[in-house]
Amino acid sequence: EKSVELSWSVPDLNKALKEADSYGFAVLKSEVPWDKRNCLECPPPSQEVLQRIELSYPESASAQSQYMTVIDSEVSTNHAYRYQIAFRDDKDRVLSLSNPTIAKVLAPPQPPLDFSATEQAQGIRLHWKAPTKNVRQQPIQGDLRFQVRRRSMEGDWENISPAPVKGTTFF
């Protein structure tokens, strides 16, 4: 509830960083009225540049593998924000613009309860109970979805659910 993490892919990021004399990104942000928070087609209120990233100096963002990541910590709970990524040239002209994405900032749910794993012949079945309250002890509104991750032998976490899980079981 204290920040929004934005991440986008860049085909062959290493090549782009080497050839990046005059190109960069601009992360655009606008606050969206709560009643229009699900409308991607609605024209955005005035957009502001949240952050500029020069590809020759990408330190203002995290650049790993094929992804750039920026964290927006200037957000408020129960507000919605619309973001777009603009690829721009050295004269600050927008060459291409991403599809918009909307982030709804809410208090996160408490952790899942009664997590268990059962070995079966075809694999491992994971089961948990969904929390009913958020970290502020308020009832959760709407459906929860879960991202299932596992830790590799090297200690890195990886997503193993291809899409967020709607239920409370994953095989």
C-alpha positions in Angstrom: 0.0 0.0 0.0 3.1 2.3 0.1 4.3 2.0 -3.5 3.6 0.8 -7.0 6.2 -1.3 -8.8 6.2 -0.9 -12.6 8.1 -3.4 -14.7 8.2 -3.7 -18.5 10.2 -5.8 -20.9 12.7 -4.5 -23.4 13.7 -6.9 -26.2 17.5 -7.4 -25.9 18.0 -4.9 -23.1 21.8 -5.4 -23.1 22.0 -4.4 -26.8 19.7 -1.5 -26.1 21.9 -0.3 -23.3 25.1 -0.5 -25.4 23.5 1.4 -28.3 21.7 4.0 -26.2 23.4 7.3 -26.9 20.2 9.3 -27.4 17.2 7.2 -26.4 15.4 6.7 -23.1 12.1 6.1 -21.4 9.7 8.4 -19.6 7.4 6.9 -17.0 4.1 8.8 -17.2 1.6 9.0 -14.3 -1.8 10.4 -13.7 -4.2 10.0 -10.8 -7.5 8.4 -11.9 -10.9 9.2 -10.2 -11.8 6.1 -8.2 -15.1 5.6 -10.1 -13.1 5.5 -13.4 -10.4 3.2 -12.0 -11.2 0.3 -14.4 -11.6 2.4 -17.6 -8.5 2.0 -19.8 -10.3 3.7 -22.7 -11.1 6.9 -20.7 -8.8 9.8 -21.6 -6.3 10.2 -18.8 -6.3 13.3 -16.7 -3.2 15.4 -17.2 -0.1 13.1 -17.2 3.1 14.0 -15.4 6.5 12.6 -16.0 7.2 10.4 -12.9 10.7 9.6 -14.0 13.0 9.9 -17.0 15.5 7.0 -17.7 18.3 7.6 -20.1 19.4 4.3 -21.5 23.0 5.3 -21.4 22.6 5.9 -17.7 19.8 3.5 -16.5 20.7 3.7 -12.8 17.5 5.6 -12.0 15.7 2.3 -12.7 16.6 -1.3 -12.1 17.6 -3.1 -15.3 17.8 -6.8 -15.2 17.6 -9.5 -17.8 14.9 -8.1 -20.2 13.1 -5.9 -17.7 13.2 -2.4 -16.5 11.7 -1.7 -13.1 10.7 1.6 -11.4 9.1 2.1 -8.0 6.6 4.9 -7.4 6.5 5.6 -3.7 4.3 8.8 -4.1 1.0 6.9 -3.8 -1.9 6.9 -1.4 -4.1 4.1 -0.2 -7.5 3.8 -1.8 -6.4 5.8 -4.9 -5.9 4.7 -8.5 -3.1 5.7 -10.8 -2.6 5.3 -14.6 0.8 4.7 -16.0 2.3 4.6 -19.4 5.9 4.1 -20.6 7.1 6.4 -23.4 10.1 5.5 -25.5 11.7 8.8 -26.5 14.5 10.3 -28.5 17.2 12.8 -27.5 14.9 15.7 -28.3 12.3 14.3 -25.8 9.9 13.3 -28.7 7.8 10.3 -28.0 8.6 7.5 -30.5 6.2 4.9 -29.0 3.9 4.7 -26.1 2.9 1.6 -24.1 -0.7 0.6 -23.4 -1.9 2.2 -20.2 -2.1 0.2 -17.0 -4.0 1.1 -13.9 -2.8 0.5 -10.4 -5.3 0.5 -7.6 -3.5 1.0 -4.3 -5.2 -0.9 -1.5 -4.1 -2.2 1.9 -2.7 -5.7 1.2 -4.4 -8.8 2.5 -3.0 -10.7 5.4 -1.0 -13.8 4.5 -2.8 -17.0 3.4 -3.7 -19.3 6.3 -3.1 -23.0 6.9 -0.7 -23.5 4.0 0.0 -27.2 3.2 1.7 -29.2 0.5 0.9 -32.8 -0.3 3.0 -35.1 -2.4 1.0 -37.0 -5.0 2.1 -39.3 -7.9 1.7 -36.5 -10.5 3.3 -33.8 -8.5 2.7 -31.6 -5.4 -0.7 -30.2 -4.4 -0.6 -26.9 -2.6 -3.6 -25.8 -0.5 -4.3 -22.7 1.7 -7.1 -20.7 3.1 -7.7 -17.2 1.8 -7.5 -14.4 4.3 -10.6 -12.5 5.0 -9.0 -9.3 6.3 -6.3 -6.9 5.2 -3.3 -5.9 7.2 -5.4 -3.1 8.7 -7.9 -5.7 10.0 -10.6 -4.5 7.6 -12.7 -7.0 5.6 -11.3 -7.7 2.1 -13.6 -6.5 -0.7 -13.5 -8.4 -4.0 -11.9 -11.7 -5.0 -8.3 -12.5 -4.2 -5.9 -14.1 -6.6 -2.6 -15.7 -5.7 0.8 -15.9 -7.5 2.5 -19.2 -6.7 6.3 -19.0 -6.5 8.9 -21.5 -5.5 12.5 -21.1 -4.5 15.2 -22.7 -6.7 18.2 -24.6 -5.4 20.2 -21.4 -6.1 18.0 -19.5 -3.7 16.1 -17.4 -6.4 12.3 -17.2 -6.4 10.5 -18.0 -9.6 6.8 -17.8 -10.6 5.3 -21.3 -11.2 1.7 -20.3 -11.8 1.3 -19.1 -15.4 -1.5 -16.7 -14.3 -2.8 -15.6 -10.9 -4.7 -18.5 -9.2 -8.4 -17.7 -8.4 -8.9 -20.5 -5.9 -7.0 -21.9 -3.0 -5.4 -24.9 -4.6 -2.5 -25.3 -7.0 -1.1 -28.5 -8.4 
